[in-house]
Each structure stands twice: as C-alpha cells, then as structure tokens.
Amino acid sequence: MSFFKNIILSTFTFTTALASAQSQDVNNYDYYSTTVEKTIPYEKDGTVTPIKMKIVETRNYSFVFEEEDMGKIDKDLIETPASVTKKIYVDHNNDNNYDKFIVLSYEKSDDDKFEIIPTDDSVAIKIDNTAIEPITSEGFIIANTSDADIVMVETYASL
C-alpha cells in the first residue's frame, strides 16, 4: 500500500512542478512608477502664489528583439519608446484640497524632455523646451517639436 502512496505522491509532485514551470510568464516589458509632490511658485501680475502639484507617473518599457535573434540566448534589443501615464493633481488655492485632476498619456523617447508647468487655473506641458497651450479639456495635443510628439489628455476634471 505504501508503494502506491509513494507513486501517487511522486506523480502529484512531478505534475505540480511541471505545471508551475510552464505557467511562469516571461515578461517582455519593464514597469516603473514614481510619485512626486512639489510646490511651484507661480507669478501673475506681481503676485506670487504657491501651486501644489502631485504627479504620479508610470512607465512601461517594452522589450523588442531583432527578428534574426529569435531562438537565441543573446539577443539584440531594439529601442522602443516608453508608454507613459501621468496622473496630475493640482491645488491652485493652497487649501490642501486638489482643484484639478488630469491624466496624460504619451510615448516617451529617451531624448524627450517633458515638463509640467502651472498656469492660471490649470497646467501646461513643455516638451523639448516648447511650451504648449494650457490644458483645458480632454483630447489630443500635438506638440510642435521636431518629432511631433502626441499627448493624449485622457481625463480633465475639476474636483
């Protein structure tokens, strides 16, 4: 009887190990997330107002390999832009309650410089040192840069 128990136990252990080894996912991406809280002085008509912003940024980096390297252990990586999502909370009146909530998504190359700057009642984007009009609604923004960056405003809400 113990012989059958050992066979059943061995079969179960082998099957479980084999199933778990096959179910492991090989990720072809990397994930990065950060949260930054900052207060930026904003000057209008000689009056300086502190504007508090909280920016939650997530980046997904995809790994794409050259076609001729498939099946090889050492593969050459093809550079691809990162998919970036920024959730921006803005407090214009310094009352510890956020006034605006904006979600932006875009593809970021290594050489893109992306900055969020405060405006009177919203924020604007500065891409590669080129300022864009303030964000006032959802939609697409096409930057007048050398590579014509496209930013999608997924959410624009007053809180």
Order of alpha helices (4+ residues) and beta strands (2+ residues): alpha-beta-beta-beta-beta-beta-beta-beta-beta-beta-beta-beta
